[in-house]
């Protein structure tokens, strides 16, 4: 009998994490946003539109609730990153996590307002600030991933150009291939993370009015980003 965990056990292990549940809810949220955008554009029956808006609103509120405490996680990563030796990557990660902690703090205040616990007169300003810090965090992440991708490509090129003498070839060729495969996997991961960041990037860009994007495309970008988020969290939890 195999000792490997079954797919069902892996799934339960995945949804037992806060991030895992959030990514699933996020996928549902943007899927309903996509359906709503299509309904508004091609069908536009207010009763159906209101039904989808109500579902989206409730998913958003539940996600905001379950993200309470996440600012502390980002501040913890901020603290751990202070010892990183690579200055460019360090400052990108520091800025990203500081921005995300502020963004999620504003997001928590928005949840308090929308759930009726407390009313804020400046709720629009809170929403604006949340989007600004989300955008700063995403931009920092994009810069860091581009930087790490370039470093990885440089390492791949170096390994490809290494030449061994005949007597050393058999001994080191397998090691070289193994290192190259690991770097190619890292390169693929950087590309996927970069796609995820770029998909998220358009959300605050549109919300802030910097560049308006059709709600159908925004929803599609959100779905792609969420599926990639599920993918990375699955690997993190189940390997």
Buried (B, 14 or more C-beta within 10 A) or exposed (E): EEEEEEEEEBBEBBEEBBBBBBBBBBBBBBBBBBBBBBBBEEEEEEEBBEBBBEBBEEBBBBBBEBBBEBBEBBBEBBEEBEEBEEEEBBBBBBBBBBBBBBBBBBBBBBBBBBEEEEEBEEBEEBBBBBBBBBBBBBBBBBBBBBBBBEBBBEBBEEBEEEEEEEEEEEEEEEEBEEBBEBBEEBBEBBEBBBBBBBBBBBBBBBBBEEEEBEBBEBBBBBBBBBBBBBEBBBEEBEE
